[in-house]
Amino acid sequence: MNLSYLTDPAHWDLSAPGGIPQLILSHLGYTALALLLGVIIALPVGLYIGHTGKGSFIAINAGNAGRSLPTLGLLMLMVTLLGLGLLPVLIALTVLVIPPILTSAYAGMRTLDHRVVDAARGMGMRSWQVLTRVELPMALPVLMSGFRNAALQVVATATVAAAVGLGGLGRLLIDGLAVNDYSRVLAGAVVVAGLAVLVDLFLALIQRWIVSPGLKGS
């Protein structure tokens, strides 16, 4: 097994439909869609639970469920129910990213310095003002940690899209195994790992930019 597939310039042709750049773009597309859906669904729920203290068992159980769900098994179930296509893949990947986002939103809100929150309320801030101007900015380090965790998971797991005929970097693994081309399989594994590292570094830069300097040690 060697890296000849990865180092072949022909496989890096930007215009080639099955080239590595095109596979990376489709892989990032699945990742971004799943993360967007996960944020839309999980972030408001996690913030509400953390802000009010109501329904905390949901956040705790969501974290436990997220660690035990087999993504490939869930994908096969969705394919059985919905057929082939993008929808079952997005559902499976979104279910994967919801728990870390939800639990980090909840944890970020519940671990705040309540003296600061009480001071904000004492200044006459309304509940929504306390949430958006005090609690949410203070919870950002924990929120971003959960989001980065979710992003790493979905980048690594989006390879399952190839199992149901879609694109992404999983094509290198599936197609390589189909013809015993282990150089292609190794290339897929290396690119997925490298992409995960780059995505995490990118999110770390965003976190460094949006988090208040006084909270970066949190």
Order of alpha helices (4+ residues) and beta strands (2+ residues): alpha-alpha-alpha-alpha-alpha-alpha-alpha-alpha-alpha-alpha
